[in-house]
């Protein structure tokens, strides 16, 4: 028993940190097209946007913890909206960073994922994403949110443990393309809502009240982060 465990642990570690071969260029391009196909059409976006909401609210929650705030819960709703509640000072750098983390989290996660894929760390990417989803599940406070995170995390587990290297690579590239491309659209949606007089309590408006900086400038930041992440991450992904 001890011998088996001592052999399995190093093998598991080697699998986690080891390098995996890059997929063929056609796989990278096919996964990009697949990501576009579920981001651009409105009907499919209404469903796939749930995954972006997971990253959005997870970004709020993670930064809240990193800045010393007390994270009390995360809720995900069927209309693809979400709510992250944390306790702490209602002003200051911690609150500002927490509020700014939502719209910037999906593209930055995509950029980080692209860096891992460019380095050949496909398995590490899949396991890290699974770990983040497990941690987030602990903080979910409604049934729909729990179901969404469980299904998403379960997909990562199945692919990580049961799929072959080629399927894992295709899945990882599809996920990262989706985060990069899907991370661009929400800021434009928010801009359109604000132009119609809606979304008065959006992240940009909250940041405006916290910093006395116009909400439009915060929207510009969201656009800049998402578009720069797409350009930089896309270049990394295509360098196969």
Secondary structure, 3 states (H helix, E strand, C coil): CHHHHHHHHHHHHHHHHCCCCCCCHHHHHHHHHHHHHHHCCHHHHHHHHHHHHHHHHHHHHHHHHHCCCEEEEEEECCCCCEEEEEECCCCCHHHHHHHHHHHHHHHHHHHHHHHHHHCCCHHHHHHHHHHHHHHHHHHECCHHHHHHHHHHHHHHHHHHHHCCHHHHHHHHHHHHHHHHHHHHHHHHHHHHHHHCCCCCCCHHHHHHHHHCCCHHHHHHHHHHHHHHHHHHHHHHHHCC
